């Protein structure tokens, strides 16, 4: 039986463990939290991050990364800003050519590197792929229909991985452009905060639609500047994920924006939340990366400025509306 490992015991990591089990794989999920490990072992449920979902009997849990040393593939779902340290702890157990599927979405703050670049430095012996797309953990865990992008530079490996984790309700589409897939996932989290602010401020559906569209233009410009392809960003990992994340309060990032738009402080918006809103950590890195690339990204810049306390919400909105008129393309 093929053995899959999952690094990260949050809601998304647990949902992906459930996907792998439904696909017929034996699964070992590594979690930092002892409670998560104990609850999965005792009750087949992640009561801390994904309560109410009974996990397949094929899903086991561990707090020791060495238990993933014999896995045939590993899905890495650690938060973007912790990916480097987690992979450093796992590197001694990674044999040459082990497929690592990166499922975190973000840009590393210190280095401005994407997750594949971080992983290539931390575990150069691994074979990398990226999983990204419109997917809420609770829906995926319950078996609701979901389609995602699985990007891999090695087409044969990408096809093999897609076949391994696909189920009747979880459909991976294979792509070769990992950079495009990554930037879509990273930037959409920042844009979701912006959409939440628009919603929380009561600016209307027209403004919401305009922000998604112009945000997508920012995302595409950044992907192309990095060497990605616009058609990748126009797929599930870019436009698809953007539409989902910017259209539902289920999105952790949009919920932060909703709170900010309603007048709450960032501290209040984040208080009491166990799950990570990746866009909060990625916003300053996305702003800095856009500047480094010479790419115009006014919406991402405005979100980063709001989160850093450099500008008030209303002033940021007025700044965007006061930008000079220009061609759409």
C-alpha positions as CSV (number, residue, x, y, z in Angstrom):
1,X,0.0,0.0,0.0
2,X,1.4,3.4,-0.9
3,X,2.3,5.5,2.1
4,X,1.6,9.2,2.1
5,X,2.8,11.7,4.7
6,X,1.2,15.0,5.5
7,X,3.2,17.6,7.4
8,X,0.9,20.0,9.2
9,X,-2.1,19.2,11.4
10,X,-4.2,22.2,10.7
11,X,-7.6,22.1,8.9
12,X,-6.1,21.9,5.4
13,X,-3.5,19.3,6.3
14,X,-6.1,17.2,7.9
15,X,-8.5,17.6,4.9
16,X,-5.7,16.5,2.5
17,X,-4.9,13.5,4.7
18,X,-8.6,12.5,4.4
19,X,-8.3,12.9,0.6
20,X,-5.3,10.7,0.4
21,X,-7.0,8.0,2.5
22,X,-10.1,8.2,0.3
23,X,-7.7,7.6,-2.7
24,X,-6.6,4.4,-1.1
25,X,-3.3,5.5,0.5
26,X,-2.1,4.8,4.0
27,X,-1.5,8.2,5.6
28,X,0.6,9.4,8.4
29,X,-0.1,13.0,9.5
30,X,2.5,14.9,11.4
31,X,1.2,17.6,13.8
32,X,3.1,20.0,16.1
33,X,0.2,20.0,18.5
34,X,0.1,17.0,20.9
35,X,-3.6,17.4,21.3
36,X,-4.2,16.9,17.5
37,X,-2.1,13.7,17.6
38,X,-3.8,12.3,20.6
39,X,-7.3,13.1,19.3
40,X,-6.7,11.5,15.9
41,X,-5.3,8.4,17.5
42,X,-8.1,8.1,20.0
43,X,-11.1,9.3,18.1
44,X,-10.1,9.7,14.4
45,X,-11.0,13.4,14.6
46,X,-9.0,16.6,14.7
47,X,-11.1,18.3,17.3
48,X,-8.9,21.4,17.5
49,X,-8.8,22.4,13.8
50,X,-11.4,20.3,12.0
51,X,-14.1,19.3,14.5
52,X,-17.0,17.2,13.4
53,X,-15.2,15.3,10.6
54,X,-14.6,11.7,11.3
55,X,-11.3,10.7,9.6
56,X,-10.7,7.5,7.7
57,X,-9.2,4.6,9.6
58,X,-6.2,4.8,7.2
59,X,-5.2,8.2,8.7
60,X,-2.7,7.9,11.5
61,X,-1.0,10.7,13.5
62,X,2.5,11.4,14.9
63,X,4.5,14.1,16.5
64,X,7.8,12.7,15.2
65,X,8.9,13.7,11.6
66,X,11.1,10.5,11.5
67,X,7.8,8.5,11.1
68,X,7.5,10.0,7.6
69,X,10.9,8.7,6.5
70,X,9.4,5.7,4.7
71,X,6.6,7.6,2.9
72,X,6.3,7.4,-0.9
73,X,5.2,11.0,-1.1
74,X,4.8,13.8,1.4
75,X,2.3,16.7,1.3
76,X,3.8,19.7,3.1
77,X,1.1,21.9,4.6
78,X,3.1,23.9,7.1
79,X,2.3,27.7,7.1
80,X,4.4,29.6,4.5
81,X,6.5,31.5,7.1
82,X,7.4,28.3,9.0
83,X,8.1,26.1,5.9
84,X,11.8,26.6,6.0
85,X,12.2,25.6,9.7
86,X,9.9,22.6,9.3
87,X,11.7,21.3,6.2
88,X,15.0,21.8,8.0
89,X,13.8,19.5,10.7
90,X,12.6,17.0,8.1
91,X,15.6,17.2,5.7
92,X,17.6,14.4,7.2
93,X,14.7,11.9,6.5
94,X,14.3,13.0,2.9
95,X,15.8,10.5,0.5
96,X,16.8,11.6,-3.0
97,X,13.8,12.0,-5.3
98,X,11.1,11.9,-2.6
99,X,8.1,13.8,-4.0
100,X,7.2,16.7,-1.8
101,X,3.9,18.4,-2.7
102,X,4.0,22.0,-1.4
103,X,0.5,23.1,-0.2
104,X,1.3,26.3,1.6
105,X,0.5,29.6,-0.1
106,X,2.7,32.6,0.5
107,X,6.0,34.5,0.1
108,X,8.7,34.2,2.7
109,X,9.1,37.6,4.4
110,X,12.9,37.7,4.9
111,X,14.0,36.3,1.6
112,X,11.0,37.2,-0.7
113,X,11.2,33.7,-2.0
114,X,8.3,31.4,-3.1
115,X,7.8,28.1,-1.4
116,X,9.5,26.1,-4.1
117,X,12.6,28.3,-3.8
118,X,12.5,27.8,0.0
119,X,12.1,24.0,-0.3
120,X,14.8,23.8,-3.0
121,X,17.3,25.3,-0.5
122,X,16.0,23.3,2.5
123,X,15.7,19.9,0.9
124,X,17.5,20.0,-2.5
125,X,17.4,16.2,-2.8
126,X,13.5,16.2,-3.1
127,X,11.3,16.3,-6.2
128,X,9.0,19.2,-5.8
129,X,5.4,19.9,-6.9
130,X,2.8,22.5,-5.9
131,X,-0.9,21.9,-5.0
132,X,-3.1,25.0,-5.2
133,X,-6.7,25.9,-6.1
134,X,-10.1,26.9,-4.8
135,X,-10.6,24.6,-1.8
136,X,-12.1,25.1,1.7
137,X,-10.8,22.5,4.1
138,X,-14.2,21.6,5.6
139,X,-15.7,21.1,2.2
140,X,-12.8,18.9,1.0
141,X,-12.8,16.9,4.2
142,X,-16.6,16.2,3.8
143,X,-16.0,15.0,0.2
144,X,-17.7,17.9,-1.6
145,X,-16.6,18.3,-5.3
146,X,-13.3,20.2,-5.6
147,X,-10.8,20.8,-8.4
148,X,-7.3,22.0,-7.9
149,X,-4.0,22.6,-9.9
150,X,-1.1,20.2,-9.3
151,X,1.9,21.9,-10.8
152,X,5.2,20.0,-11.4
153,X,8.2,20.7,-13.6
154,X,8.4,16.9,-14.2
155,X,5.3,16.2,-16.2
156,X,5.5,12.4,-15.7
157,X,5.8,12.9,-11.9
158,X,2.9,15.4,-11.9
159,X,0.7,12.9,-13.7
160,X,1.7,10.2,-11.3
161,X,1.0,12.3,-8.2
162,X,-2.4,13.4,-9.6
163,X,-3.4,9.8,-10.2
164,X,-2.4,8.9,-6.7
165,X,-4.4,11.5,-4.8
166,X,-7.4,11.9,-7.1
167,X,-10.8,10.7,-5.9
168,X,-14.3,11.0,-7.5
169,X,-14.7,14.3,-5.7
170,X,-11.1,15.6,-5.6
171,X,-9.9,16.4,-9.1
172,X,-6.3,17.6,-9.7
173,X,-5.5,19.2,-13.0
174,X,-1.8,18.9,-13.9
175,X,0.3,21.9,-15.0
176,X,4.0,22.4,-15.6
177,X,4.2,26.0,-14.3
178,X,5.0,25.9,-10.6
179,X,5.9,29.6,-10.4
180,X,2.5,30.7,-11.9
181,X,0.7,28.3,-9.5
182,X,2.6,29.7,-6.5
183,X,2.1,33.4,-7.2
184,X,-1.6,32.9,-7.7
185,X,-1.9,31.2,-4.3
186,X,0.2,33.8,-2.5
187,X,-1.3,37.0,-4.0
188,X,-4.9,35.9,-3.7
189,X,-4.7,35.8,0.1
190,X,-3.7,39.4,0.1
191,X,-6.4,40.4,-2.3
192,X,-9.0,38.5,-0.1
193,X,-8.1,40.8,2.7
194,X,-8.8,43.8,0.4
195,X,-12.2,42.3,-0.6
196,X,-13.1,41.7,3.0
197,X,-12.4,45.4,3.7
198,X,-14.6,46.4,0.8
199,X,-17.4,44.2,2.1
200,X,-16.9,45.3,5.7
201,X,-17.1,49.0,4.6
202,X,-20.3,48.4,2.7
203,X,-18.9,49.6,-0.6
204,X,-21.1,47.4,-2.7
205,X,-20.9,44.5,-5.1
206,X,-19.7,46.7,-8.0
207,X,-16.6,47.7,-6.0
208,X,-16.1,44.0,-5.0
209,X,-16.1,42.9,-8.6
210,X,-13.8,45.7,-9.7
211,X,-11.3,44.8,-7.0
212,X,-11.3,41.1,-7.9
213,X,-10.7,42.0,-11.6
214,X,-8.0,44.5,-11.0
215,X,-6.4,42.3,-8.3
216,X,-6.3,39.5,-10.9
217,X,-4.4,41.9,-13.2
218,X,-1.8,42.5,-10.4
219,X,-1.5,38.7,-9.9
220,X,-0.9,38.1,-13.6
221,X,1.7,40.9,-13.9
222,X,3.6,39.4,-11.0
223,X,3.5,35.9,-12.3
224,X,4.8,36.9,-15.7
225,X,7.5,39.0,-14.2
226,X,8.7,36.0,-12.2
227,X,8.7,33.8,-15.4
228,X,5.2,32.2,-14.9
229,X,2.6,31.9,-17.6
230,X,-0.6,34.0,-17.7
231,X,-2.7,31.0,-18.7
232,X,-1.7,29.2,-15.4
233,X,-2.9,32.2,-13.4
234,X,-6.1,32.2,-15.4
235,X,-6.8,28.7,-14.1
236,X,-7.8,27.1,-10.8
237,X,-4.7,28.1,-8.9
238,X,-5.1,31.8,-9.7
239,X,-8.5,33.0,-10.9
240,X,-10.4,30.1,-9.4
241,X,-8.8,30.4,-6.0
242,X,-9.2,34.2,-6.1
243,X,-12.9,34.0,-6.8
244,X,-13.5,31.6,-3.9
245,X,-11.3,33.3,-1.3
246,X,-12.7,36.8,-2.1
247,X,-16.3,35.7,-2.1
248,X,-16.9,33.9,1.2
249,X,-16.5,34.8,4.9
250,X,-15.3,31.2,5.3
251,X,-12.0,32.5,4.0
252,X,-9.7,33.3,6.9
253,X,-8.2,36.1,4.9
254,X,-11.5,37.6,3.9
255,X,-12.7,37.4,7.5
256,X,-9.7,39.5,8.6
257,X,-10.6,42.1,6.0
258,X,-14.2,42.1,7.0
259,X,-13.2,42.9,10.6
260,X,-10.8,45.7,9.4
261,X,-13.5,47.1,7.2
262,X,-15.9,47.2,10.1
263,X,-13.5,49.3,12.1
264,X,-11.7,46.6,14.2
265,X,-8.0,46.7,14.8
266,X,-5.8,44.0,13.3
267,X,-5.1,42.6,16.8
268,X,-8.8,42.2,17.4
269,X,-9.4,40.7,13.9
270,X,-6.8,38.0,14.6
271,X,-7.6,37.3,18.3
272,X,-9.0,33.9,19.1
273,X,-8.2,32.4,15.7
274,X,-6.3,29.2,15.7
275,X,-5.8,28.9,12.0
276,X,-3.3,31.1,10.1
277,X,-4.5,33.9,7.8
278,X,-1.6,33.6,5.4
279,X,-2.4,36.9,3.7
280,X,-1.4,38.9,6.8
281,X,2.1,37.5,6.8
282,X,2.4,37.5,3.0
283,X,1.2,41.1,2.4
284,X,4.5,42.9,3.3
285,X,6.5,40.3,1.3
286,X,4.2,40.6,-1.7
287,X,4.5,44.4,-1.6
288,X,8.3,44.1,-1.4
289,X,8.5,41.5,-4.1
290,X,6.4,43.6,-6.5
291,X,8.7,46.6,-5.9
292,X,11.7,44.4,-6.5
293,X,10.2,43.2,-9.8
294,X,9.1,46.7,-10.8
295,X,5.5,45.5,-11.0
296,X,2.6,47.8,-10.2
297,X,0.5,46.3,-7.5
298,X,-1.5,49.1,-5.9
299,X,-4.1,46.9,-4.2
300,X,-1.5,44.7,-2.6
301,X,0.5,47.7,-1.6
302,X,-2.6,49.3,0.0
303,X,-3.4,46.1,2.0
304,X,0.2,45.9,3.3
305,X,0.1,49.6,4.3
306,X,-3.2,49.1,6.2
307,X,-1.9,46.0,8.0
308,X,1.3,47.8,9.0
309,X,-0.6,50.7,10.4
310,X,0.9,53.1,7.8
311,X,-2.5,54.3,6.5
312,X,-6.1,54.2,7.7
313,X,-8.6,52.2,5.7
314,X,-10.6,55.1,4.3
315,X,-7.4,56.9,3.2
316,X,-6.2,53.7,1.4
317,X,-9.5,53.4,-0.4
318,X,-9.3,57.1,-1.4
319,X,-5.8,56.6,-2.6
320,X,-6.8,53.8,-4.9
321,X,-9.8,55.7,-6.3
322,X,-7.6,58.8,-6.9
323,X,-5.1,56.9,-9.1
324,X,-4.7,58.4,-12.6
325,X,-7.0,57.0,-15.3
326,X,-5.3,54.5,-17.6
327,X,-5.8,51.8,-20.2
328,X,-7.2,48.6,-18.8
329,X,-4.6,46.4,-20.6
